Amino acid sequence: MPLFARISRYIFFSLSILLVLIFFSRPFELHRYCVNVVFPSIALLPFYKKVFYPVGFLLGLGFFLLGLLSPRLFCGFVCPLGTAQEILILPAKRLKINGEIDKRTNEKLSLLAFLVFLALFAGSAIYKDIFCIRGCPIIWTCVIGRMEIPPLTIILLSAFFISVISTERAFCRYFCPFGYVLGVISRWSIFKLKREIEICNECRLCEKECPMKVDILGAKEYIISSMCISCFRCLRICGRSAIRLRRHR
């Protein structure tokens, strides 16, 4: 399962690179295929009575439904931005630069994504456009050197790159609005990771391996966390098979 998740991520990452190359001359069109467009599209419905960018909108709704199967499957199996972060963090890992914070603060900072979620709705309604374009790292990376970048976007891009090169999957943890909503939906996911307490020897290898730094050992049974992305790396690293995917009851 962990190997399949990794292969899946890199396949979708490659497809995303191909999509970027196709739309390189008109990068703002990329939002037609972005799942995050579901939020501003809903916010704009009262004004335009139509769905903006229906492909991205339908993809977003589809992955919300998929989140009812296992927590944040989009994040663990599909998201190209998540894969990009895994690549960007490699130098810090090689140099053993530790940008991690304690578990309690890690969970609290995840609430920042809720504020981003609200900002997308409010900004789209106020400006009557797809507000998230202003800070999209993929779009603005494509236009560097070809057009002037607004000051707000420069600040957002700087925050993105500084965070993701020092802390593993920082954007997924603290800023991604789509991941935040998937985290809420994950409460009702049919399958969840389960820690077999009687087998676990509390070696903490799973927590060290987890890219989202979920408090796995704090779980009494099922690992219920809005930050779990179903990458299943904890399953791979556990030598005692103390973590298993089970139907949640």
C-alpha positions as CSV (number, residue, x, y, z in Angstrom):
1,M,0.0,0.0,0.0
2,P,2.7,2.6,0.8
3,L,4.5,1.8,-2.4
4,F,1.3,2.1,-4.4
5,A,0.7,5.5,-2.8
6,R,4.1,6.7,-3.7
7,I,3.8,5.4,-7.3
8,S,0.4,7.1,-7.6
9,R,1.7,10.4,-6.3
10,Y,4.6,10.4,-8.8
11,I,2.3,9.5,-11.7
12,F,0.0,12.4,-10.9
13,F,3.0,14.7,-10.4
14,S,4.3,13.8,-13.9
15,L,0.8,14.4,-15.4
16,S,0.8,17.8,-13.6
17,I,4.2,18.7,-15.0
18,L,2.9,17.8,-18.5
19,L,-0.2,20.0,-17.9
20,V,2.1,22.9,-16.8
21,L,4.1,22.5,-19.9
22,I,1.0,22.5,-22.1
23,F,-0.3,25.7,-20.4
24,F,3.1,27.3,-19.8
25,S,2.3,30.3,-22.1
26,R,-1.1,30.9,-20.4
27,P,-0.5,29.6,-16.8
28,F,-3.6,31.2,-15.4
29,E,-5.7,28.6,-17.3
30,L,-4.3,25.9,-14.9
31,H,-6.9,26.8,-12.4
32,R,-9.5,25.1,-14.6
33,Y,-8.1,21.8,-13.3
34,C,-7.3,22.7,-9.7
35,V,-9.5,21.1,-7.0
36,N,-9.2,24.3,-4.8
37,V,-11.3,26.1,-7.4
38,V,-14.3,24.4,-5.8
39,F,-14.4,27.0,-2.9
40,P,-14.4,30.3,-4.9
41,S,-16.7,28.7,-7.4
42,I,-19.3,28.1,-4.7
43,A,-18.7,31.7,-3.3
44,L,-19.3,33.1,-6.8
45,L,-22.5,31.2,-7.6
46,P,-24.8,33.9,-6.1
47,F,-23.3,36.5,-8.4
48,Y,-22.9,34.6,-11.7
49,K,-25.4,31.8,-11.3
50,K,-22.9,29.4,-12.9
51,V,-20.0,27.3,-11.8
52,F,-16.6,28.7,-12.6
53,Y,-14.1,26.2,-14.0
54,P,-16.5,23.1,-13.9
55,V,-13.6,20.6,-14.3
56,G,-11.8,21.7,-11.2
57,F,-15.1,22.0,-9.4
58,L,-16.2,18.5,-10.2
59,L,-12.8,17.1,-9.4
60,G,-12.9,18.8,-6.0
61,L,-16.4,17.3,-5.2
62,G,-15.2,13.9,-6.4
63,F,-12.2,13.9,-4.1
64,F,-14.4,15.1,-1.2
65,L,-16.5,11.9,-1.7
66,L,-13.3,9.8,-2.0
67,G,-12.4,11.2,1.4
68,L,-15.2,9.3,2.9
69,L,-13.3,6.1,2.0
70,S,-10.1,6.8,3.8
71,P,-8.7,10.1,5.3
72,R,-7.4,12.7,2.8
73,L,-6.8,10.1,0.0
74,F,-6.2,13.0,-2.4
75,C,-3.3,14.3,-0.3
76,G,-1.7,10.9,0.0
77,F,-2.2,9.5,-3.5
78,V,-2.8,12.4,-5.9
79,C,-1.7,16.0,-4.9
80,P,1.2,17.2,-7.1
81,L,1.9,20.0,-4.6
82,G,2.4,17.4,-1.9
83,T,4.9,15.5,-4.0
84,A,6.7,18.8,-4.9
85,Q,7.1,19.4,-1.2
86,E,8.5,15.9,-0.7
87,I,11.2,16.8,-3.2
88,L,11.8,20.3,-1.9
89,I,12.4,19.0,1.7
90,L,15.2,16.6,0.6
91,P,18.1,19.0,1.0
92,A,17.0,19.8,4.6
93,K,16.7,16.1,5.3
94,R,20.2,15.4,3.9
95,L,21.7,18.3,6.0
96,K,19.7,17.1,9.0
97,I,18.0,20.5,9.4
98,N,15.1,19.9,11.8
99,G,12.3,22.4,11.2
100,E,9.8,20.4,13.2
101,I,7.7,21.7,16.1
102,D,6.1,20.0,19.1
103,K,2.9,17.9,18.5
104,R,0.6,20.2,20.3
105,T,1.7,23.3,18.3
106,N,1.6,21.2,15.1
107,E,-2.1,20.4,15.6
108,K,-2.9,24.0,16.6
109,L,-1.2,25.5,13.6
110,S,-3.3,23.3,11.3
111,L,-6.2,25.7,12.1
112,L,-4.4,28.3,9.9
113,A,-5.8,26.3,7.0
114,F,-9.3,27.1,8.2
115,L,-8.4,30.8,8.0
116,V,-7.2,30.3,4.4
117,F,-10.4,28.5,3.7
118,L,-12.5,31.4,5.0
119,A,-10.2,33.9,3.1
120,L,-10.9,32.1,-0.2
121,F,-14.7,32.4,0.3
122,A,-14.6,36.0,1.5
123,G,-12.0,37.2,-1.1
124,S,-13.8,35.5,-4.0
125,A,-17.1,37.1,-2.9
126,I,-15.6,40.6,-2.4
127,Y,-13.5,40.7,-5.5
128,K,-15.9,38.5,-7.6
129,D,-13.1,36.4,-9.0
130,I,-11.1,33.2,-8.3
131,F,-9.3,34.7,-5.3
132,C,-6.8,31.9,-4.8
133,I,-5.0,32.8,-8.0
134,R,-3.3,35.6,-6.1
135,G,-1.2,33.1,-4.1
136,C,-1.0,30.0,-6.2
137,P,2.6,28.8,-6.1
138,I,2.3,26.8,-9.3
139,I,0.9,29.6,-11.5
140,W,3.2,32.3,-10.2
141,T,6.3,30.1,-10.5
142,C,5.5,29.7,-14.2
143,V,5.4,33.5,-14.7
144,I,8.6,34.4,-12.9
145,G,10.6,36.6,-15.2
146,R,7.8,37.1,-17.6
147,M,5.5,39.5,-15.8
148,E,5.5,41.7,-12.7
149,I,4.4,39.8,-9.6
150,P,2.2,41.7,-7.1
151,P,3.7,42.4,-3.6
152,L,1.1,40.3,-1.8
153,T,1.9,37.3,-4.1
154,I,5.6,37.7,-3.4
155,I,5.0,37.6,0.3
156,L,2.8,34.5,-0.1
157,L,5.2,32.7,-2.3
158,S,8.1,33.5,0.0
159,A,6.2,32.1,3.0
160,F,5.4,29.0,1.0
161,F,9.0,28.2,-0.1
162,I,10.6,29.1,3.2
163,S,8.1,26.8,5.1
164,V,8.2,23.8,2.7
165,I,12.1,23.7,2.5
166,S,12.4,23.6,6.3
167,T,9.3,21.6,7.4
168,E,8.0,18.5,5.7
169,R,4.7,19.1,4.0
170,A,4.3,22.4,5.7
171,F,1.7,23.6,3.2
172,C,-0.4,20.5,3.6
173,R,-0.3,20.8,7.3
174,Y,-0.9,24.5,7.9
175,F,-2.2,26.3,4.8
176,C,-4.0,24.0,2.3
177,P,-7.8,24.8,2.4
178,F,-8.7,21.6,0.4
179,G,-6.7,19.5,2.8
180,Y,-8.5,21.2,5.7
181,V,-11.9,20.3,4.4
182,L,-10.8,16.8,3.7
183,G,-9.5,16.6,7.2
184,V,-13.0,17.5,8.5
185,I,-14.6,14.9,6.2
186,S,-12.1,12.3,7.4
187,R,-14.1,12.0,10.7
188,W,-16.6,10.0,8.8
189,S,-14.2,7.9,6.7
190,I,-15.1,4.3,6.4
191,F,-11.5,3.0,6.8
192,K,-9.0,4.4,9.3
193,L,-5.6,3.4,10.5
194,K,-5.7,1.4,13.7
195,R,-2.9,1.0,16.3
196,E,-2.9,-2.4,17.8
197,I,-2.0,-1.4,21.3
198,E,-1.2,-4.9,22.5
199,I,1.3,-5.4,19.7
200,C,2.9,-1.9,19.7
201,N,6.1,-1.5,21.6
202,E,6.0,2.3,21.3
203,C,9.3,2.6,19.4
204,R,7.9,5.8,17.7
205,L,9.3,4.9,14.3
206,C,5.9,5.5,12.9
207,E,5.8,9.1,14.2
208,K,9.3,9.8,12.9
209,E,8.3,8.5,9.5
210,C,4.9,10.4,9.3
211,P,5.3,13.4,7.0
212,M,2.4,15.2,8.9
213,K,3.8,14.3,12.3
214,V,0.5,12.9,13.5
215,D,0.4,12.0,17.2
216,I,0.1,8.3,16.5
217,L,1.0,7.0,19.9
218,G,-1.6,9.3,21.4
219,A,-4.3,7.3,19.7
220,K,-6.1,4.9,22.0
221,E,-7.1,2.7,19.1
222,Y,-8.1,4.3,15.7
223,I,-5.8,7.1,14.6
224,I,-8.3,10.0,14.3
225,S,-6.5,13.1,13.1
226,S,-7.5,15.7,10.5
227,M,-3.8,15.7,9.5
228,C,-3.6,12.0,8.5
229,I,-3.2,11.9,4.7
230,S,-3.4,8.1,4.2
231,C,0.2,7.9,2.8
232,F,0.5,4.6,4.8
233,R,4.2,5.2,5.5
234,C,3.6,4.2,9.1
235,L,2.5,0.8,7.9
236,R,5.7,0.3,6.0
237,I,8.0,1.4,8.8
238,C,6.4,-0.7,11.6
239,G,8.3,-3.9,12.0
240,R,5.6,-5.4,14.3
241,S,2.6,-4.7,12.0
242,A,1.1,-2.8,14.9
243,I,-0.6,-0.3,12.5
244,R,-3.3,-1.6,10.2
245,L,-6.0,-0.2,7.9
246,R,-9.3,-1.3,9.4
247,R,-13.0,-0.4,8.9
248,H,-13.9,2.2,11.5
249,R,-16.5,1.1,13.9
